[in-house]
Amino acid sequence: MENNGKNKPLFFLNDRLEFPPVSNANPEGLLAVGGDLSPERLLLAYQNGIFPWFNEDALILWWSPDPRMVLFPDKLKVSKSMRKIIASNQFELTKNKCFDKVIEHCSVLERKGQEGTWITPKMKEAYLSLHEKGFAKSYEVWQNSNLVGGLYGIDLGHVFCGESMFSLVSNASKFAFIHMVNELRNESYKLIDCQVYTQHLESLGAQEMARDKFMQILHKEN
């Protein structure tokens, strides 16, 4: 371990399949460095409120921010304009039809204020492995038989951990998100983990929650 200058020791992972308590994260949410992206480690991370986020050719960084951005399914907000788009039948939705294409689109999408992508080739390989094991799920949006939007994340059975989304046409990813939330609400999921605050997520009904409360929900499956 090494002090990161924020009175929190920075934990360096080794080959052991473990993480420090999330309370050890620094004020920015950084918890640990290193380790690998094996399906077992990734799943352990999500089950404990931790996710990887790092740049290509850099050490793997593991995060658990406080507060946490979450969406309770019954708090979803759908604007009048979006309701009209849904009713227009201009989009079609599928699930787990082309996970590989969704994550590829997410990896090349340019995002305001970010240089490069955190969805590196190793990340894509790791999440494809989780998809093959049934833990990583994708939702795809189609228009005139063309893939125009979608999202993917990790399904823990009672909490869905959203990872990334993309749109090639206006409102496509929002269409996928709304349908996903409605589906999870019908299946009695506790919440959708959105990780960190954005205005876009807030407009859809997401809110910040203290990490301790988030962890209580995460660890309570029933």
GUMI-891091 format. One record per residue (C-alpha): residue in one letter; x negated, y negated, z. Coordinates in nm, 3 decimals, always signed. Layout:
BEGIN
(A; (X; Y; Z)) ...
***
This chain:
BEGIN
(M; (+0.000; +0.000; +0.000)) (E; (-0.106; -0.359; -0.063)) (N; (+0.026; -0.688; +0.070)) (N; (+0.199; -0.883; -0.206)) (G; (+0.180; -1.220; -0.034)) (K; (+0.545; -1.219; +0.076)) (N; (+0.486; -1.041; +0.408)) (K; (+0.598; -0.715; +0.250)) (P; (+0.359; -0.429; +0.171)) (L; (+0.365; -0.327; -0.195)) (F; (+0.410; +0.049; -0.213)) (F; (+0.212; +0.239; -0.476)) (L; (+0.377; +0.564; -0.583)) (N; (+0.181; +0.881; -0.650)) (D; (+0.282; +1.228; -0.767)) (R; (+0.509; +1.282; -0.469)) (L; (+0.878; +1.246; -0.547)) (E; (+0.962; +0.970; -0.300)) (F; (+1.041; +0.601; -0.261)) (P; (+1.003; +0.370; +0.037)) (P; (+1.320; +0.236; +0.205)) (V; (+1.482; -0.040; -0.005)) (S; (+1.449; -0.274; +0.293)) (N; (+1.077; -0.282; +0.210)) (A; (+1.143; -0.475; -0.113)) (N; (+1.004; -0.827; -0.133)) (P; (+1.235; -1.131; -0.168)) (E; (+1.241; -1.089; -0.548)) (G; (+1.350; -0.727; -0.508)) (L; (+1.022; -0.558; -0.606)) (L; (+0.989; -0.238; -0.405)) (A; (+0.719; -0.018; -0.554)) (V; (+0.469; +0.023; -0.836)) (G; (+0.354; +0.324; -1.035)) (G; (+0.478; +0.680; -1.039)) (D; (+0.638; +0.820; -1.352)) (L; (+0.965; +0.821; -1.545)) (S; (+1.051; +1.187; -1.498)) (P; (+1.426; +1.263; -1.492)) (E; (+1.392; +1.373; -1.130)) (R; (+1.230; +1.047; -1.018)) (L; (+1.470; +0.832; -1.218)) (L; (+1.773; +1.008; -1.073)) (L; (+1.631; +0.981; -0.721)) (A; (+1.578; +0.610; -0.780)) (Y; (+1.936; +0.541; -0.892)) (Q; (+2.076; +0.752; -0.610)) (N; (+1.891; +0.523; -0.371)) (G; (+1.971; +0.185; -0.524)) (I; (+1.644; +0.150; -0.716)) (F; (+1.581; +0.095; -1.087)) (P; (+1.274; +0.052; -1.311)) (W; (+1.208; -0.272; -1.496)) (F; (+0.870; -0.354; -1.648)) (N; (+0.700; -0.467; -1.966)) (E; (+0.535; -0.240; -2.219)) (D; (+0.172; -0.146; -2.139)) (A; (+0.224; -0.241; -1.775)) (L; (+0.257; -0.043; -1.455)) (I; (+0.606; +0.085; -1.380)) (L; (+0.781; -0.157; -1.143)) (W; (+1.069; -0.039; -0.923)) (W; (+1.332; -0.286; -0.799)) (S; (+1.610; -0.308; -0.543)) (P; (+1.733; -0.670; -0.530)) (D; (+1.926; -0.831; -0.248)) (P; (+2.194; -0.943; -0.316)) (R; (+2.312; -0.690; -0.572)) (M; (+2.543; -0.771; -0.863)) (V; (+2.838; -0.530; -0.871)) (L; (+3.183; -0.501; -1.021)) (F; (+3.472; -0.333; -0.845)) (P; (+3.680; -0.180; -1.127)) (D; (+4.004; -0.337; -1.004)) (K; (+3.840; -0.683; -1.009)) (L; (+3.778; -0.678; -1.384)) (K; (+3.869; -1.004; -1.558)) (V; (+3.989; -0.993; -1.919)) (S; (+4.053; -1.327; -2.091)) (K; (+4.359; -1.392; -2.307)) (S; (+4.139; -1.416; -2.616)) (M; (+3.979; -1.082; -2.535)) (R; (+4.318; -0.922; -2.483)) (K; (+4.412; -1.035; -2.834)) (I; (+4.094; -0.882; -2.974)) (I; (+4.166; -0.552; -2.799)) (A; (+4.522; -0.552; -2.929)) (S; (+4.408; -0.629; -3.285)) (N; (+4.248; -0.284; -3.323)) (Q; (+3.948; -0.434; -3.502)) (F; (+3.716; -0.213; -3.296)) (E; (+3.703; +0.161; -3.226)) (L; (+3.539; +0.311; -2.919)) (T; (+3.355; +0.640; -2.874)) (K; (+3.162; +0.788; -2.583)) (N; (+2.829; +0.971; -2.598)) (K; (+2.848; +1.000; -2.975)) (C; (+2.509; +0.843; -3.048)) (F; (+2.326; +0.764; -2.724)) (D; (+1.994; +0.745; -2.908)) (K; (+2.119; +0.473; -3.143)) (V; (+2.265; +0.269; -2.856)) (I; (+1.943; +0.266; -2.657)) (E; (+1.745; +0.188; -2.973)) (H; (+1.965; -0.115; -3.048)) (C; (+1.934; -0.231; -2.688)) (S; (+1.555; -0.202; -2.706)) (V; (+1.516; -0.434; -3.005)) (L; (+1.777; -0.694; -2.908)) (E; (+1.629; -1.038; -2.852)) (R; (+1.736; -1.186; -2.520)) (K; (+1.720; -1.549; -2.418)) (G; (+1.437; -1.622; -2.174)) (Q; (+1.270; -1.284; -2.220)) (E; (+0.963; -1.186; -2.418)) (G; (+0.951; -0.832; -2.549)) (T; (+1.157; -0.553; -2.401)) (W; (+1.157; -0.341; -2.087)) (I; (+1.309; -0.053; -2.287)) (T; (+0.973; +0.088; -2.390)) (P; (+0.925; +0.411; -2.589)) (K; (+0.859; +0.595; -2.262)) (M; (+1.177; +0.448; -2.114)) (K; (+1.380; +0.560; -2.416)) (E; (+1.235; +0.909; -2.391)) (A; (+1.316; +0.923; -2.019)) (Y; (+1.677; +0.811; -2.058)) (L; (+1.733; +1.045; -2.353)) (S; (+1.622; +1.325; -2.121)) (L; (+1.872; +1.208; -1.858)) (H; (+2.139; +1.195; -2.128)) (E; (+2.067; +1.555; -2.224)) (K; (+2.110; +1.649; -1.856)) (G; (+2.447; +1.472; -1.844)) (F; (+2.353; +1.175; -1.625)) (A; (+2.298; +0.899; -1.881)) (K; (+2.612; +0.798; -2.074)) (S; (+2.679; +0.568; -2.366)) (Y; (+2.982; +0.386; -2.502)) (E; (+2.979; +0.293; -2.870)) (V; (+3.182; +0.032; -3.057)) (W; (+3.254; +0.072; -3.427)) (Q; (+3.389; -0.161; -3.692)) (N; (+3.459; -0.029; -4.041)) (S; (+3.261; +0.285; -3.953)) (N; (+2.955; +0.076; -3.856)) (L; (+2.801; +0.078; -3.509)) (V; (+2.832; -0.284; -3.394)) (G; (+2.796; -0.268; -3.017)) (G; (+2.764; -0.052; -2.711)) (L; (+2.616; +0.004; -2.369)) (Y; (+2.452; +0.277; -2.165)) (G; (+2.386; +0.357; -1.802)) (I; (+2.350; +0.623; -1.536)) (D; (+2.660; +0.803; -1.411)) (L; (+2.636; +0.908; -1.046)) (G; (+2.993; +1.041; -1.032)) (H; (+3.131; +0.765; -0.807)) (V; (+2.912; +0.472; -0.915)) (F; (+2.812; +0.383; -1.271)) (C; (+2.476; +0.207; -1.298)) (G; (+2.485; -0.016; -1.605)) (E; (+2.151; -0.052; -1.780)) (S; (+2.187; -0.246; -2.105)) (M; (+2.430; -0.344; -2.379)) (F; (+2.413; -0.488; -2.729)) (S; (+2.637; -0.662; -2.982)) (L; (+2.584; -0.702; -3.354)) (V; (+2.918; -0.885; -3.385)) (S; (+3.097; -1.111; -3.137)) (N; (+3.267; -0.940; -2.841)) (A; (+3.159; -0.586; -2.932)) (S; (+2.966; -0.518; -2.611)) (K; (+3.239; -0.686; -2.407)) (F; (+3.491; -0.453; -2.573)) (A; (+3.279; -0.152; -2.467)) (F; (+3.238; -0.286; -2.113)) (I; (+3.609; -0.346; -2.061)) (H; (+3.702; -0.001; -2.185)) (M; (+3.435; +0.158; -1.968)) (V; (+3.555; -0.023; -1.656)) (N; (+3.917; +0.075; -1.720)) (E; (+3.815; +0.436; -1.769)) (L; (+3.612; +0.442; -1.448)) (R; (+3.894; +0.274; -1.257)) (N; (+4.129; +0.552; -1.367)) (E; (+3.874; +0.806; -1.246)) (S; (+3.850; +0.635; -0.904)) (Y; (+3.489; +0.518; -0.931)) (K; (+3.385; +0.294; -0.641)) (L; (+3.199; +0.032; -0.843)) (I; (+2.979; -0.051; -1.139)) (D; (+2.624; -0.150; -1.050)) (C; (+2.528; -0.452; -1.262)) (Q; (+2.193; -0.496; -1.082)) (V; (+2.130; -0.872; -1.109)) (Y; (+2.339; -1.187; -1.154)) (T; (+2.432; -1.327; -1.493)) (Q; (+2.707; -1.574; -1.579)) (H; (+2.839; -1.330; -1.838)) (L; (+2.890; -1.058; -1.577)) (E; (+3.046; -1.305; -1.335)) (S; (+3.296; -1.408; -1.604)) (L; (+3.404; -1.044; -1.624)) (G; (+3.467; -1.024; -1.250)) (A; (+3.132; -0.907; -1.113)) (Q; (+3.013; -1.047; -0.782)) (E; (+2.705; -1.045; -0.564)) (M; (+2.699; -0.813; -0.265)) (A; (+2.454; -0.771; +0.021)) (R; (+2.221; -0.479; -0.051)) (D; (+2.308; -0.309; +0.279)) (K; (+2.676; -0.298; +0.188)) (F; (+2.594; -0.178; -0.164)) (M; (+2.383; +0.105; -0.019)) (Q; (+2.669; +0.210; +0.210)) (I; (+2.900; +0.247; -0.090)) (L; (+2.631; +0.417; -0.296)) (H; (+2.569; +0.681; -0.030)) (K; (+2.937; +0.743; +0.043)) (E; (+3.075; +0.957; -0.239)) (N; (+3.420; +1.013; -0.086)) 
***
